[in-house]
Amino acid sequence: MASLLPCTSTTTPRPLFPKPSHFIAEAKCTPRLRVSCQSQNNSQNVEGKVDRRNVLFGLGAGLSAANLVSTQAPASANPVQPPVLDKCGVATNLNTGEQLDINCCPPVTDRIIDYRLPPVFQMKVRPSAHRVSPEYIFKYNMAIDRMKRLPKDDPRSFMQQANIHCAYCNGAYDQPGQGNLDLQVHNSWLFFPFHRWYLYFYERILGKLIGDPTFALPFWNWDNPKGMTIPPMFVDPKAAIYDPKRNQANLPPAVIDLGSTGNTDPLQVVNADVFDFMGQPYREGTAVNPGPGSSERGSHTAVHVWVGDPREKSGENLGNFYSAGRDPLFYCHHGNVDRMWTLWQYFLPSNKVPEKRITDPDFLNAAFVFYDENAQLVRVTVKDCLDNLRMGYDYERIDLPWLDYRARIIRTSSTAPLASTLFPLKLEGVVRFQVPKTKKGKADELLVLENITVDATKFLKFDVFVNDEDDNASELDKAAYAGTYAQVPHKAEKKTGTSTIRLKLTDLYDDMDIGDDDTIVVTLVPRHQGPGVTIGGIKIIEAPPKAAAAAAAPSS
């Protein structure tokens, strides 16, 4: 989605990720959308439009085009099973590797039922958080206040609901029948389904508490220029939805930095592609983090980082998995993340991506457990959450200014060295080089970065640009953003991990005057600080046929 960086009039330059962050994001700068901050009235003026690929899946901020290829051994061919609650253990702060001194485990019950979606008599419409009425704000705060007043051991209470994210995301659960192998719902094809069910029951609990079954959660419309500040209703210190653990420099009227570049130039915007949206397969026996989809590692993570409080040890609340659910803004943010899934499913032309449906039974039959609005533990499956309308909710229609716009990308001269003279490469700064194409001119091609070896204990991230005019990482406004590699700190048997990413070039060629060129200029821009990344090689290959690509990698 369109990702604009903070306006110079409202934020001050600061180091990118001054502390280790568990969240990741990707970036792109283009002069396609201008947002100017006016501190007197907290409004933004917009000039121009945003490329459809920028916003949608900037989803962020970045639907990047990366398709991660894991080097680990294949898992057994069975779906991931829901956790066993009475075996819930100690969670880990993934930023520090230290065990958390809090209990993220839910109450235990011996009664669990398979959930069936109820019939839909009236469709809920989730509103844009920047457009809600005073009446809605009152009702929303009342619902959160009542949730906070529930007994601590009630699975519907505020902290119990927040701890769902901690337990599923910070190693408190093991995969049933797989020894000490962690269960993780991030960095794989389970990311969207899990969070959709999470918000679904959270929303129903709030509605039950205020006696309004039509209550719908708001969504933070950060993909639209008018919604790129923290929604005003969340910054009232007297409100139940207020959280003091937020980055004070990024309160309104600061414009969100969806690219996580640290640049204060208001002309920057995040580009995104849609080649790999859902993430890599995650089956029974799969080690954690098989590979996030481009959306998850895009604006989704950028928002977490941007809101998290740098005064806290690990960016609490929104800036860390275990504590994210303690900020009511988390559910508003993930409302828009879920909305991005619906836009990708229904609005993006099918000829731009491989087959969107995932028919693999290991995806469809993967299951989770949640407590519903009646405090009943229920088992749910992925296959039952693929259609938001069948689940009884939709989203308020908001303009998509990026949908039909395409921009021209400026060509560059071929003065950069050949990649073959630089690789293997230790990436410790901005690097630019030429890569030979498979054919002259426009062709259906993929850029492959091979044997990326990283320190698994660190946050590591670099962006990939094509046909860049200069080496200034903060002024890549004439380059085509191809994608991102990102590594979040995680528990691993070995300190290092190795993987390969593939970035779609075909659509970028449509925006470039590539002529009869037989090479392209590629720029790698590290967004982390210090060493930690070694890239074995880089090459361009012909893209596989659409049917073969769909079979090789999920893309719901």
C-alpha positions as CSV (number, residue, x, y, z in Angstrom):
1,M,0.0,0.0,0.0
2,A,1.2,3.3,-0.4
3,S,3.8,3.9,2.1
4,L,4.8,7.4,2.8
5,L,7.6,8.3,5.1
6,P,7.3,10.8,8.0
7,C,6.9,14.4,7.0
8,T,9.9,16.6,7.8
9,S,7.7,19.0,9.8
10,T,6.5,16.4,12.3
11,T,9.3,14.0,13.0
12,T,13.0,14.1,13.7
13,P,15.6,11.9,12.2
14,R,16.5,8.9,14.3
15,P,18.6,5.7,13.8
16,L,16.8,2.9,12.0
17,F,15.9,0.3,14.6
18,P,18.1,1.6,17.4
19,K,17.2,-1.5,19.3
20,P,16.7,-5.0,18.0
21,S,13.3,-5.3,16.5
22,H,11.3,-8.5,16.0
23,F,9.3,-6.9,13.2
24,I,10.4,-6.2,9.7
25,A,9.4,-4.1,6.8
26,E,10.3,-3.2,3.3
27,A,10.7,0.1,1.4
28,K,10.5,1.9,-1.9
29,C,10.8,5.5,-2.8
30,T,9.1,7.1,-5.7
31,P,7.8,10.6,-6.5
32,R,4.4,9.2,-7.1
33,L,2.5,10.4,-4.1
34,R,3.1,13.7,-2.2
35,V,1.9,14.2,1.3
36,S,2.5,17.5,3.0
37,C,1.9,17.9,6.8
38,Q,0.1,21.0,8.0
39,S,0.6,21.1,11.8
40,Q,-2.1,23.6,12.3
41,N,-5.0,21.4,11.2
42,N,-3.4,18.0,11.1
43,S,-4.4,17.5,7.5
44,Q,-2.5,16.2,4.5
45,N,-2.6,17.5,1.0
46,V,-2.2,14.9,-1.7
47,E,-0.8,15.5,-5.2
48,G,-0.8,12.8,-7.8
49,K,-1.5,9.1,-7.4
50,V,0.1,6.0,-6.2
51,D,1.0,3.0,-8.2
52,R,-1.5,0.1,-7.7
53,R,1.4,-2.1,-6.7
54,N,2.6,0.4,-4.1
55,V,-0.4,0.4,-1.9
56,L,-2.2,-2.8,-2.2
57,F,0.2,-4.7,-0.9
58,G,2.1,-2.5,1.0
59,L,-0.2,-4.0,2.6
60,G,1.3,-3.0,2.6
61,A,3.7,-1.1,2.4
62,G,4.8,-3.7,0.7
63,L,3.7,-6.6,-1.1
64,S,7.1,-7.4,-2.0
65,A,7.8,-9.8,-4.8
66,A,10.0,-12.1,-2.9
67,N,9.5,-15.8,-2.9
68,L,11.6,-17.4,-0.2
69,V,12.9,-20.9,-0.9
70,S,13.7,-22.7,2.3
71,T,16.7,-25.0,2.5
72,Q,15.4,-27.1,5.4
73,A,14.3,-30.7,5.0
74,P,10.7,-31.1,4.0
75,A,8.1,-31.6,6.8
76,S,5.7,-34.5,7.0
77,A,2.7,-34.0,4.8
78,N,0.1,-33.2,7.4
79,P,-1.6,-30.0,8.5
80,V,-0.5,-28.1,11.6
81,Q,-2.7,-29.1,14.5
82,P,-4.0,-26.8,17.2
83,P,-2.0,-26.6,20.4
84,V,-2.8,-28.6,23.5
85,L,-3.5,-25.9,26.2
86,D,-2.4,-27.9,29.2
87,K,1.0,-28.3,27.6
88,C,1.5,-24.5,27.2
89,G,4.9,-23.5,28.5
90,V,7.1,-20.5,29.0
91,A,7.2,-17.9,26.2
92,T,10.3,-16.3,24.9
93,N,11.1,-12.7,24.1
94,L,12.3,-13.3,20.5
95,N,14.2,-10.0,20.5
96,T,16.5,-10.9,23.4
97,G,16.2,-14.7,23.5
98,E,15.3,-14.5,27.2
99,Q,12.3,-16.3,28.8
100,L,9.4,-14.0,29.6
101,D,8.5,-13.5,33.2
102,I,4.8,-13.4,32.4
103,N,2.3,-16.3,31.8
104,C,0.9,-16.2,28.3
105,C,-1.0,-19.4,28.7
106,P,-4.8,-19.4,28.5
107,P,-7.2,-21.1,31.0
108,V,-7.4,-24.8,30.5
109,T,-10.7,-26.7,29.8
110,D,-11.4,-30.3,28.9
111,R,-14.3,-29.3,26.7
112,I,-13.6,-28.2,23.1
113,I,-16.0,-28.2,20.2
114,D,-15.6,-27.8,16.5
115,Y,-16.8,-24.3,15.5
116,R,-19.4,-23.8,12.8
117,L,-19.9,-20.4,11.3
118,P,-23.4,-19.1,12.2
119,P,-25.8,-18.0,9.5
120,V,-25.4,-14.3,8.5
121,F,-28.6,-12.3,8.9
122,Q,-27.0,-8.9,8.9
123,M,-23.6,-8.1,7.5
124,K,-21.2,-6.3,9.8
125,V,-19.3,-3.4,8.2
126,R,-15.9,-2.6,9.6
127,P,-15.4,1.2,9.5
128,S,-12.3,3.2,8.7
129,A,-10.9,4.4,12.0
130,H,-10.4,7.9,10.7
131,R,-14.1,8.3,9.7
132,V,-16.0,6.9,12.7
133,S,-18.6,8.9,14.5
134,P,-18.6,10.1,18.2
135,E,-21.3,7.5,18.9
136,Y,-19.1,4.7,17.5
137,I,-16.1,5.9,19.5
138,F,-18.2,5.8,22.7
139,K,-19.5,2.3,22.0
140,Y,-16.0,1.0,21.1
141,N,-14.5,2.4,24.3
142,M,-17.3,1.0,26.4
143,A,-16.7,-2.5,24.9
144,I,-12.9,-2.3,25.6
145,D,-13.6,-1.0,29.1
146,R,-15.9,-3.9,29.9
147,M,-13.4,-6.3,28.5
148,K,-10.8,-4.9,30.9
149,R,-13.2,-5.3,33.8
150,L,-13.7,-9.0,33.3
151,P,-12.1,-11.4,35.9
152,K,-8.4,-12.1,35.1
153,D,-9.1,-15.7,34.5
154,D,-11.9,-15.1,32.1
155,P,-10.5,-16.1,28.7
156,R,-12.4,-13.2,27.2
157,S,-10.7,-10.6,29.4
158,F,-8.4,-8.0,27.9
159,M,-5.1,-9.5,29.0
160,Q,-6.2,-13.0,28.2
161,Q,-7.1,-11.9,24.7
162,A,-3.8,-10.1,24.4
163,N,-1.9,-13.2,25.5
164,I,-3.3,-15.2,22.6
165,H,-0.7,-13.5,20.4
166,C,2.0,-14.1,22.9
167,A,1.3,-17.8,23.2
168,Y,1.0,-18.5,19.5
169,C,3.9,-16.3,18.5
170,N,6.5,-16.5,21.2
171,G,7.2,-20.2,21.7
172,A,4.7,-21.1,24.5
173,Y,3.1,-23.8,22.4
174,D,4.8,-26.8,20.8
175,Q,3.5,-28.5,17.7
176,P,1.4,-31.5,19.0
177,G,3.3,-34.8,18.5
178,Q,6.5,-33.0,17.4
179,G,8.5,-33.0,20.6
180,N,9.8,-29.5,21.4
181,L,9.3,-28.1,18.0
182,D,7.7,-24.6,18.4
183,L,4.3,-23.7,17.0
184,Q,4.5,-20.3,15.2
185,V,1.8,-18.5,13.2
186,H,4.0,-15.9,11.6
187,N,6.3,-16.1,8.6
188,S,4.3,-18.7,6.7
189,W,1.0,-19.2,4.9
190,L,-0.8,-19.3,8.3
191,F,-0.3,-15.6,9.0
192,F,-3.5,-14.4,7.4
193,P,-5.9,-17.2,8.5
194,F,-4.7,-17.1,12.1
195,H,-5.1,-13.3,12.5
196,R,-8.5,-13.4,10.7
197,W,-9.9,-15.9,13.2
198,Y,-8.2,-13.9,16.1
199,L,-10.0,-10.7,15.1
200,Y,-13.2,-12.5,14.4
201,F,-13.7,-13.8,18.0
202,Y,-12.3,-10.6,19.5
203,E,-14.9,-8.6,17.6
204,R,-17.7,-11.0,18.7
205,I,-16.6,-10.8,22.4
206,L,-16.8,-7.0,22.3
207,G,-20.2,-7.1,20.7
208,K,-21.4,-9.6,23.4
209,L,-20.2,-7.3,26.2
210,I,-22.2,-4.4,25.0
211,G,-25.2,-6.3,23.7
212,D,-24.7,-5.4,20.1
213,P,-24.1,-8.3,17.7
214,T,-23.6,-5.9,14.8
215,F,-20.6,-4.3,16.4
216,A,-17.6,-4.3,14.0
217,L,-13.9,-3.5,14.7
218,P,-12.4,-0.4,13.0
219,F,-9.5,-0.7,10.6
220,W,-6.6,1.7,10.3
221,N,-6.7,2.8,6.7
222,W,-2.9,3.4,6.4
223,D,-3.0,2.7,2.7
224,N,-4.9,5.9,2.0
225,P,-3.2,9.3,2.4
226,K,-6.0,10.5,4.6
227,G,-5.4,7.6,7.0
228,M,-1.7,7.6,7.4
229,T,-1.6,8.9,10.9
230,I,-2.5,7.1,14.1
231,P,-6.3,7.4,14.2
232,P,-7.2,10.3,16.6
233,M,-9.5,8.3,18.8
234,F,-6.5,6.2,20.0
235,V,-4.5,9.2,21.4
236,D,-7.0,10.3,24.0
237,P,-5.3,9.5,27.4
238,K,-8.7,9.1,29.0
239,A,-10.0,6.5,26.6
240,A,-10.0,2.8,27.2
241,I,-8.4,2.2,23.8
242,Y,-5.4,4.4,24.8
243,D,-2.0,2.9,25.3
244,P,0.9,5.0,26.7
245,K,3.5,2.6,25.3
246,R,3.7,4.1,21.8
247,N,6.4,6.1,20.1
248,Q,5.7,9.6,21.2
249,A,7.5,11.0,18.1
250,N,5.0,9.3,15.9
251,L,1.7,10.6,17.3
252,P,-0.5,12.7,15.0
253,P,0.2,14.5,12.8
254,A,3.2,12.4,12.0
255,V,2.7,10.4,8.8
256,I,3.5,6.8,9.0
257,D,6.8,5.4,7.7
258,L,5.5,2.3,5.9
259,G,8.9,1.7,4.4
260,S,11.0,1.7,7.6
261,T,13.7,3.6,5.8
262,G,14.3,6.3,8.4
263,N,14.1,8.9,5.6
264,T,12.0,12.0,6.3
265,D,11.5,12.9,2.7
266,P,7.7,13.1,2.3
267,L,7.9,12.1,-1.4
268,Q,8.8,8.5,-0.6
269,V,6.4,5.7,-1.1
270,V,6.7,2.0,-0.7
271,N,6.4,-0.1,-3.9
272,A,5.1,-3.6,-3.8
273,D,4.5,-6.5,-6.0
274,V,2.1,-9.4,-5.7
275,F,4.0,-12.4,-6.8
276,D,4.3,-14.0,-3.4
277,F,1.5,-12.8,-1.1
278,M,0.6,-15.6,1.3
279,G,4.0,-17.0,2.5
280,Q,5.6,-20.4,2.4
281,P,4.0,-23.7,3.3
282,Y,4.0,-24.6,7.0
283,R,3.1,-28.2,7.8
284,E,3.3,-30.5,10.7
285,G,6.9,-30.9,11.5
286,T,8.0,-27.8,9.8
287,A,10.5,-25.7,11.7
288,V,9.4,-22.1,12.5
289,N,9.7,-19.3,10.0
290,P,9.6,-21.2,6.7
291,G,9.2,-17.8,4.9
292,P,6.8,-14.9,5.3
293,G,4.8,-13.6,2.4
294,S,5.6,-10.2,0.9
295,S,2.6,-8.6,2.6
296,E,3.5,-9.8,6.1
297,R,7.1,-8.5,5.9
298,G,5.8,-5.3,4.3
299,S,3.7,-2.6,5.8
300,H,2.3,-5.0,8.4
301,T,5.6,-5.1,10.2
302,A,6.5,-1.5,9.4
303,V,3.5,-0.3,11.3
304,H,4.4,-2.5,14.3
305,V,7.9,-1.0,14.4
306,W,6.7,2.5,13.8
307,V,4.2,2.5,16.7
308,G,6.3,0.5,19.2
309,D,7.8,2.5,22.0
310,P,11.6,3.0,21.7
311,R,11.7,3.8,25.5
312,E,10.8,0.2,26.2
313,K,13.5,-2.6,26.2
314,S,12.0,-4.5,23.2
315,G,9.7,-1.9,21.6
316,E,6.6,-2.8,23.7
317,N,3.8,-2.8,23.2
318,L,3.0,-2.9,19.4
319,G,6.7,-3.4,18.5
320,N,7.0,-6.9,20.0
321,F,5.0,-10.1,19.3
322,Y,4.4,-11.0,23.0
323,S,3.0,-7.6,23.9
324,A,1.4,-6.4,20.7
325,G,-2.1,-7.4,21.7
326,R,-2.0,-5.2,24.7
327,D,-2.4,-2.1,22.5
328,P,-6.0,-1.8,21.1
329,L,-4.4,-0.3,18.1
330,F,-3.1,-3.8,17.2
331,Y,-6.6,-5.0,16.3
332,C,-7.3,-1.8,14.3
333,H,-4.0,-2.3,12.4
334,H,-4.7,-5.9,11.7
335,G,-8.1,-5.0,10.5
336,N,-6.4,-3.3,7.6
337,V,-4.0,-6.1,7.1
338,D,-7.0,-8.4,6.8
339,R,-8.6,-5.9,4.5
340,M,-5.5,-6.2,2.3
341,W,-6.1,-9.9,2.0
342,T,-9.7,-9.2,0.7
343,L,-8.4,-6.6,-1.7
344,W,-5.8,-9.0,-3.0
345,Q,-8.4,-11.7,-3.4
346,Y,-11.1,-9.7,-5.2
347,F,-9.6,-6.5,-6.6
348,L,-6.2,-7.4,-8.0
349,P,-6.4,-8.6,-11.6
350,S,-5.9,-12.4,-11.8
351,N,-3.4,-12.1,-14.7
352,K,-0.9,-10.3,-12.4
353,V,-0.4,-13.2,-10.0
354,P,-0.4,-17.0,-10.0
355,E,-3.6,-18.8,-9.1
356,K,-4.8,-17.2,-5.9
357,R,-6.5,-20.2,-4.4
358,I,-4.4,-22.6,-2.3
359,T,-5.9,-26.1,-2.6
360,D,-3.3,-27.9,-0.6
361,P,-5.1,-29.8,2.2
362,D,-2.3,-29.1,4.6
363,F,-3.2,-25.4,4.3
364,L,-7.0,-25.9,4.3
365,N,-7.1,-28.3,7.3
366,A,-4.6,-26.4,9.5
367,A,-6.4,-25.6,12.8
368,F,-6.3,-23.3,15.8
369,V,-8.2,-23.0,19.0
370,F,-9.9,-19.8,20.4
371,Y,-12.4,-19.0,23.1
372,D,-15.6,-17.6,21.6
373,E,-17.9,-14.9,23.0
374,N,-19.5,-17.4,25.3
375,A,-16.1,-18.4,26.8
376,Q,-16.4,-21.8,25.0
377,L,-13.1,-23.2,23.6
378,V,-13.6,-23.9,19.9
379,R,-11.5,-25.5,17.2
380,V,-11.4,-23.7,13.8
381,T,-9.8,-24.5,10.5
382,V,-8.3,-22.4,7.7
383,K,-10.7,-23.5,5.1
384,D,-13.6,-21.9,7.0
385,C,-12.1,-18.4,7.1
386,L,-11.2,-17.9,3.4
387,D,-14.4,-15.9,2.7
388,N,-14.9,-12.9,4.9
389,L,-18.5,-12.4,3.7
390,R,-19.4,-16.0,4.8
391,M,-17.9,-15.0,8.2
392,G,-20.4,-12.1,8.3
393,Y,-18.3,-9.0,7.9
394,D,-17.1,-6.6,5.2
395,Y,-15.2,-3.4,5.0
396,E,-16.3,0.2,4.4
397,R,-15.5,1.2,0.9
398,I,-12.6,3.6,0.7
399,D,-11.0,5.2,-2.4
400,L,-8.0,3.3,-3.7
401,P,-6.0,6.1,-5.4
402,W,-3.2,3.8,-6.4
403,L,-5.3,1.3,-8.3
404,D,-5.0,2.5,-11.9
405,Y,-1.8,4.4,-12.0
406,R,1.5,3.4,-13.5
407,A,4.7,5.4,-13.4
408,R,7.8,5.6,-15.6
409,I,11.1,4.5,-14.1
410,I,14.2,6.3,-15.3
411,R,16.9,4.3,-17.1
412,T,20.5,4.4,-15.9
413,S,23.8,4.1,-17.6
414,S,25.7,0.8,-17.4
415,T,28.8,1.9,-15.4
416,A,28.3,-0.4,-12.5
417,P,30.6,-3.5,-12.3
418,L,29.3,-7.0,-13.2
419,A,27.9,-9.0,-10.4
420,S,30.3,-11.9,-11.2
421,T,33.2,-9.7,-10.0
422,L,31.6,-9.1,-6.6
423,F,30.0,-12.3,-5.4
424,P,30.1,-14.0,-2.9
425,L,29.3,-10.7,-1.2
426,K,29.3,-9.6,2.4
427,L,26.6,-7.0,2.5
428,E,27.7,-4.2,4.8
429,G,26.7,-1.1,2.7
430,V,24.9,0.0,-0.4
431,V,26.1,-2.1,-3.4
432,R,25.3,-1.6,-7.1
433,F,26.1,-3.9,-10.0
434,Q,25.0,-5.2,-13.4
435,V,23.3,-8.6,-13.8
436,P,23.0,-10.2,-17.3
437,K,19.4,-10.9,-18.5
438,T,18.3,-14.1,-20.2
439,K,17.0,-12.2,-23.2
440,K,17.4,-8.6,-24.5
441,G,14.6,-6.2,-23.7
442,K,11.4,-7.1,-22.0
443,A,11.1,-10.7,-20.9
444,D,9.3,-12.8,-18.3
445,E,12.2,-13.1,-15.7
446,L,13.0,-13.6,-12.1
447,L,15.9,-12.1,-10.1
448,V,17.4,-14.9,-7.9
449,L,19.6,-14.1,-4.9
450,E,21.1,-17.4,-3.9
451,N,22.5,-18.8,-0.6
452,I,21.7,-15.9,1.6
453,T,23.4,-16.8,4.9
454,V,22.4,-14.8,7.9
455,D,23.0,-14.6,11.6
456,A,19.6,-16.0,13.0
457,T,19.9,-14.0,16.2
458,K,19.8,-10.6,14.6
459,F,17.3,-8.4,12.8
460,L,18.6,-8.2,9.2
461,K,17.0,-6.6,6.2
462,F,17.9,-5.4,2.8
463,D,15.9,-3.9,-0.1
464,V,16.5,-4.7,-3.8
465,F,16.1,-2.0,-6.5
466,V,16.5,-2.1,-10.2
467,N,18.0,0.7,-12.5
468,D,18.9,3.0,-9.7
469,E,20.5,6.3,-10.5
470,D,22.6,6.9,-7.4
471,D,24.0,5.1,-4.3
472,N,22.3,7.3,-1.8
473,A,20.0,4.9,0.2
474,S,17.7,7.8,1.1
475,E,17.2,9.0,-2.4
476,L,16.2,5.9,-4.4
477,D,13.3,7.7,-6.0
478,K,14.2,6.8,-9.6
479,A,14.5,3.1,-9.1
480,A,12.1,0.2,-9.4
481,Y,11.6,-1.5,-6.0
482,A,11.9,-5.2,-6.7
483,G,11.6,-6.7,-3.2
484,T,13.0,-7.3,0.2
485,Y,14.9,-9.9,2.2
486,A,14.2,-9.7,5.9
487,Q,15.3,-11.8,8.9
488,V,13.7,-11.6,12.3
489,P,15.5,-12.9,15.4
490,H,14.3,-16.4,16.2
491,K,15.2,-19.5,18.1
492,A,17.3,-21.8,16.0
493,E,19.5,-24.9,16.6
494,K,22.3,-23.2,14.5
495,K,23.3,-19.6,14.7
496,T,23.1,-19.2,11.0
497,G,20.4,-19.8,8.4
498,T,20.5,-20.0,4.6
499,S,17.8,-19.3,2.1
500,T,17.2,-18.1,-1.5
501,I,14.7,-15.5,-2.7
502,R,13.2,-14.9,-6.2
503,L,12.0,-11.5,-7.2
504,K,9.6,-10.9,-10.1
505,L,11.0,-8.6,-12.7
506,T,8.4,-8.8,-15.5
507,D,6.0,-6.1,-14.2
508,L,9.0,-3.8,-13.5
509,Y,10.0,-4.0,-17.1
510,D,6.6,-2.6,-18.1
511,D,7.4,0.5,-16.2
512,M,11.0,0.8,-17.6
513,D,12.4,2.0,-20.9
514,I,14.4,-1.2,-21.1
515,G,14.8,-1.1,-24.9
516,D,17.2,-3.9,-26.1
517,D,19.3,-3.9,-22.9
518,D,21.0,-7.2,-22.1
519,T,21.7,-6.3,-18.4
520,I,20.0,-4.5,-15.6
521,V,21.5,-2.5,-12.8
522,V,20.6,-3.9,-9.4
523,T,21.2,-2.0,-6.1
524,L,21.1,-3.7,-2.7
525,V,20.4,-1.4,0.3
526,P,20.9,-2.8,3.8
527,R,18.4,-1.4,6.3
528,H,20.1,-3.0,9.4
529,Q,23.2,-1.9,11.1
530,G,26.5,-3.9,11.0
531,P,27.4,-7.2,9.4
532,G,25.4,-10.4,9.3
533,V,24.5,-11.1,5.7
534,T,26.4,-12.9,3.1
535,I,25.0,-13.5,-0.4
536,G,26.4,-16.4,-2.3
537,G,25.3,-15.3,-5.8
538,I,22.8,-13.5,-8.0
539,K,21.4,-14.3,-11.4
540,I,18.4,-13.7,-13.7
541,I,16.4,-16.7,-14.9
542,E,13.3,-17.2,-17.1
543,A,10.1,-17.2,-15.1
544,P,8.4,-20.6,-15.0
545,P,5.0,-20.9,-16.7
546,K,2.1,-19.7,-14.6
547,A,0.8,-23.1,-13.9
548,A,4.2,-24.3,-12.8
549,A,4.7,-21.3,-10.6
550,A,1.4,-21.8,-8.9
551,A,2.2,-25.4,-8.2
552,A,5.7,-24.6,-6.8
553,A,4.7,-21.8,-4.4
554,P,1.5,-20.9,-2.6
555,S,-0.2,-17.6,-3.5
556,S,-3.7,-17.8,-2.2
